[in-house]
Amino acid sequence: MSAKRLHLFQAYGIELEYMIAKKDSLSVNPITDTLFKSVMGSYVSDVERGEITWCNELVMHVVELKCTTPNPDLVSLNEHFHKNVKDINTLLEEFESQLLPTAAHPFMDPQTEAKLWPHDNNEVYERYNKMFNCKGHGWSNLQSTHINLPFYDDEEFATLHAAIRLILPIIPAIAASSPVLGGKNTGMLDKRMDYYQKNQRVIPSITGKVIPERVFSKRQYHKVIYDKIAHDIAKYNEDNILDPIWVNSRGAIARFDRGSIEIRIMDIQECPQADLAIVSLIVATLKMLVEEKTCVLHNQLIWETEDLNAILQKTIVECENARITNAEYLNVFGMSSNECSASELWRHILDLTKTYYPDMINPYLPTLEFILENGTLASRIVKALDGQYGIDNIRLVYRELSDCLNNNELFEVCLQEKF
């Protein structure tokens, strides 16, 4: 987010991460630095292209597209992101490569194929590698969509953080896209999040329980979270190269220096249209909670991390099919049932938000209806593979996903057309 302090829901910072893959084999191709050099003439970590900026990530086969500055228009961002995807794919033709979506490469071997970013800021990446061994799937094979939301002061932080904590457990139920790793069905529809919650467990305070603690002020956040992280990383950080503020890896992280909270739980989808549709629904749901349309603030503040994490553990595995049996949680969203599937809860939320915030939801309503009708991208990938996890079949499905990205189209499963 920019230095200018924004109020709640005034603008958004969206980040989309994609893999670079070779066209013939779909194996990862670690050439992000070469891609950037082909545009800028030298090795750089950022390429600004108007509304969208390209950035490097930890590993060399991933490129991040992000808003150059906070943007209030989630509809136009769809077009901006897609244009940049097309531009990158055009440049990658020289290298016989293309961008590949989803939150995990389906057959990458991170132990042999991962290459860390070697240029500016690489000392931070090397430190992380020393601490955690960043060649595992949870480090070098995961792509996500980040949502940055602004707050102006402690009062706005409290209401936004309370709402975000409540929505985090059900984000995998609409956004999972990582069921396949190592050429196998992992048994989890959101395997990226399973790795995410475990990959820094040598220092548990960095990630916590993914759902942030019940902290609702800057002072409290520093005392409970940042001070604890600073203490626990001290033995790795004698030169102070690591800052607890950005070491923090909860599913939503507070940045008081720039007045924003970044949501990190969302798997990246098959195309910007799908990502921005889900982002719009998440933002509308948060707005509904902040405005206390279904639950008063007091009842949002009281939720314990453990109770929310219990729901998250279900949605990581079963996503939209997970059964939510906590009636009080359902009541937060204005649902009177004792239990329902996560998909049914999202259907209920969509019906509410399209009534409360039609300008935000209606542009993406057909996309959201498609996702709720056909399942998460993870479920559609599993259905398309149809139990056949041979490398040729995996390539067939993921080539189609790559086409979806380039054309900004949703991934629709038609089994009869596969053979």
N, C-alpha and C positions, 0 to 999 in steps of 0.2 A: 504494500500500500504506500501511497505517497506521504510526504512529510505533513501535508495539510490534514488536520484532523477532520474526519467526517463523522456524521451522525449515523445512527442505525439505518441500514438499508438504503443509504444514499448512493452507493456504488459498490462494485464487487471486483475482486481480483481472482481470476480463474487461471489455473495452471494445468496443462495437459501434457503427459509424458508418453512418448512413443519409442518403440524399438526401431533400429535400422537393421534390415534383413537383406540378405542376398536374394536376388530374384529366382535364381535357379534352384537353390537348396532350401531357402528360407532360414538358413543359419544366421545367427547374429553377425553383423559386420561392424567392428569397432572403428568407425571412421567419422565420428562427430567432429573431431578437430579438423579433419580434412575437409568436411562439408563446410564448416565455418570459414576456413581459409580460402575456399573456392569463391566465397562471397566477399570477404573482407581483405584478402591479400596477405593475411598473417594469422597466426594462432590466437584466437580470442575466445573468451568465455560467453560473450553475449553478442547477438546480432539483432539490432533494433530495426524493425520493419513496420514503422507506423504504429498502428493499434496493438500489434503483437510483436513480442521479442522472443528470439530463440536463445536458449541457454543450455549449457552443458550440465551433466549430472555426475554422479559418482563414477559411473562406468561409461566407457567410450562408445557403446552401441545405443545409448539412450539420448534423445534430444527432448528438451522441454519447451513447449510453447506457452507463453504466459502473457497476460495483459501488460502492456507497457506502463500504463497508469490505471488506477481504478476506473471501471466503466459502469455506468448506470443502466446500460441497455443489454440485457441478456439475449435478446433476439438478434441484434446486429452482431454480437460476438460469435454466433454460429457461423455467419458468413465470413467473418474475419479469420476465424480459426481454419475453416475449410480452405480458404484461399491460400493460407500459409502452408497447409498440408500439401496442396497441389504444387505450390512453388518448390517446396523441398523435394517432392517426388520427381519433379522435372530436373532438378539439380542432381538427384541421386541416379538418374538414368546413366550418367557418365560412368558411374561406379557399379553399374548393373545391380542396383539395390533399390529398396523401397521402404517406406514406413510400414510398420506392422502394429496393429492395435492389440488390445487386451492387456490385463494386468500381469501376465506372466507368459514368457516364451514356453511353448509346449514341450520342446525337447532339448533346450540348451543345457549344456553341462557347465555350470558356473566355475567348477574347479579348474577347467582347462581353457574355457573360452572368455572368461571375464578379464577385462583390461581396465584398470583404473585410469581416471583422467590424469595426465602427466604434466599439465601446464599450470597456469596461475591457480593459487589456492590448493595445490595438490598436497601441501604439507598437512592440511586438515584431513584430507582423504587418507593419507598415509597413516596418520595417527589413529583414525577410526579402524583402519585395516589392522593395525597393531593390536588394538584393544579387542576387536570383535571378529577378525578374519572375514573381510568383506567379500569373499568369493563364494559365499553360500547363496542359496536361492533368495533368502530373505534380504539380501543386500544387493546383489548384482542382477537379480532377475525379478524385478517387480516394478510396475508402472501404475501410477494412480492419478486421480483428478483431485486437485486441492482447491478448496473454496475459502477465500479470504473475505471476512465480513468485518466492517468497521464498527467501532464504538468510540464515543467522545470522552466519557468520564467514567468514574467508578459506578455510578448508578446505571448507565447504559451497559457497562461490562457485566454487572450482576444479572441483569435481565437476559442479556444475550447468552452468557455462559450457562445460566440455568436452562434455557431452552435448548441449547446445543447439546448439553449433557443428556437430555431426554431423547433427542432424535438419533444420536449416534448408534444405539443398539440395533436400529432397524434399517440403517443405510445399506448393509450388505444384502438385505432382502429385496432391494430394488436395483442394486448396482454391482453385484458380484460378477466377475468375468475371469476367474482364475481356477478352473476345475482341473486343469491338466498341467502337470510338470513331469519332466523326465520321461515323457512318452507314455505316461500312465494316468488313469483317473485317480486323483488323490483321495477321493472319498469325501472331499470338502468342496463346496461350490465356491468358497472364497478362501482358497489356500493362501493367497497373498496376505490376508489379515491374520491367518494363523501364524505365518512366519513373522509378520510385523510385531505381534505381541510377544514373541519369544526371542527375537534375534539379538536383543541387548540384555538378556536376563542375567548376565554376569554382573550387571549393575542395575538391579531392579527398579531403582528410583527414576531411571531415565524414561521408561515407558509407563511405569505404574501398572494399573489394571486397564489401560487404554482409555477407559472412561475417566475423565479428570475428577479429582477430589472435589468435595463441596467447599469451594473457595470462591468468594464473591467480591473481592476487592484486591487492588494492587498490592497492598501491604500483606494481606493474608496469602496471596498467591506466592509472593516472594518467600515468605516465612515457611510455608508448607511444602512448596515444590522447588523453587529455584535454589534456596539455601541448602536443601537436602541433596539436590543434584551436585551442587558445587562441592559439598563435603565429600560425596562419594566418588567423584572423578578426580579428586585432588592428587592422588598418587600417580595419575596418568598425565597430570596437567601442571607440572612444576613451572613451565614456561608460559602458562596462561593462554595457550593457543586455542583452547576450547572454552566457549562461552556457554554457561548453563542455559541461557535464554534460547539458543538455537540447538543445544544438545537435547533439550526437552522433546520427547517423542510420543507424547500422548496422542490419542485420536483427535484431539483438538488442542491446539497450543495457543496461549495468550502472548501477544507481542505488545506490551505496554509502550515500548519505544515508538511504535508507529500506529498504535490504536487499532489493533485488529486481532481477530481470532481466526486461526487457520484450521479448517477441518481436513483431516488426512485419511479418513476411513474409506472413501469412495474409490473403488476400482475404476480404471478408465474403460470406456465403452468402445464400440466398434467404429464410431464416427462422432464428430462434434455435435451433430444434431441430437444424438442420444445423450451425450454428456450434458449439454446445455438444457435439455428437457428435464433431466433428473435434478440438475442444479436448481432450476427454476422451481421445481416442486419442493425441494429441500428448503430453499429460501422462503417460499410462501408458507411452508409449515412452521418455520421459525418465527415468521412474522405473526402468524396466527397465535402462537404461544406467547410471544412478547406482548401482544395486544390483549392477552388473557381472554380470548374468545371461547376457549374450551376448558381452561384451567387457570385459576388465580395464581399470582406469582408465589404466594406463600407455599402453596402445594407443589410448585415446581422446585422450590429451593430445598425441600426436605428430603429429596431422594438420595439414598446412599449409593455409593459407587458399586458396592457388591451386588445390589439388586439389579442395577442396570447392566452390569457386566454379565450376570447370569443370562439375560436375554441375548446379549451380544454373542455369547458362546453358542447359542442355538442357531442364530442366523448365520454365523460364520460357516457352519456345517450344512445346514439345510436351506438357508436363505429364505426365499418366498414361501417355502413349504413348512418352515418352523412354526410350531404351535406356541402361541403366547398365552400363558395360563395365569398371568398376573392381572386380575381384574382392575386393580387400582391403576396400573400402568395404562391399560386400555382407556380408562376413564379420563386420563390426562388429555387424550385426544378426542374426548366427547363421545366415546363408545361405551355403551352400557352392557356389552357382553361379558360373560365370565371368562371366555377364551375364544380365540380365533386364530387363523393362520396369519402370518406376517403379510401375505399378499392381500388378505381381506382387510387388514388394518390400513394398508396403503390405499386400497380402493376407497375406503371410508374417508381417509385424509384427502385424497384427490377430489372427492365429491364436495368436501367442505371448502377446500382452497379455491376450486374453480368458481364457487359461489362468492367467497369473500374477496378474491383477487383475480377476477377474470382477465384483466389486462396482462397479468403475469403468466397465467396458466394457459389461456386459450391458444396462443401461438404454438404451443407445444402439446396441446391436448391430444391430437392424433398419435403423436409419438408415445406419449405416456399411456394412452389406451392400448397401443400395440404391446408395450412392455408388460403391462399388467395382464393382458390377455395371453401373451405367448411366453411369459416368464423372463427371468433375468438372462442376460447374455450368457452367463455360465450354464444355465439350464439348456439354453438353445444350442450351445456348443456340444454339450454332452449328448443331446438328442441327435444332432447332426452327425456325430461320430458313430452313433448307433452301435456302441460296444466294440467297434473295430479301432484298436489303438496302434495299428501298424503305422510306420512313418509315412507311407504314401497317402494313407487316408487322412492323417493329421495334416499333412501339407495341403491336401485338397481343400479341407475345411478352412484352414488359416489363410490360404490364398484368396478364398472368397471373402474372408474378413478384411484382408488387405484391400481388396476391391471396394468393399463397403466404405472403408476409410477414405479412399481416394475419391469416391463418388458421393460421399456423405449420405449413404443409404443405410437403412436398418438391415440387420442380418435376420433373414427369414429362412426357416428350415423347410426344405422340400426334399424329403428322403428319396422320393422316386426319381429325382433328377441327379442323384449322386452317382449313379452307376451307368 
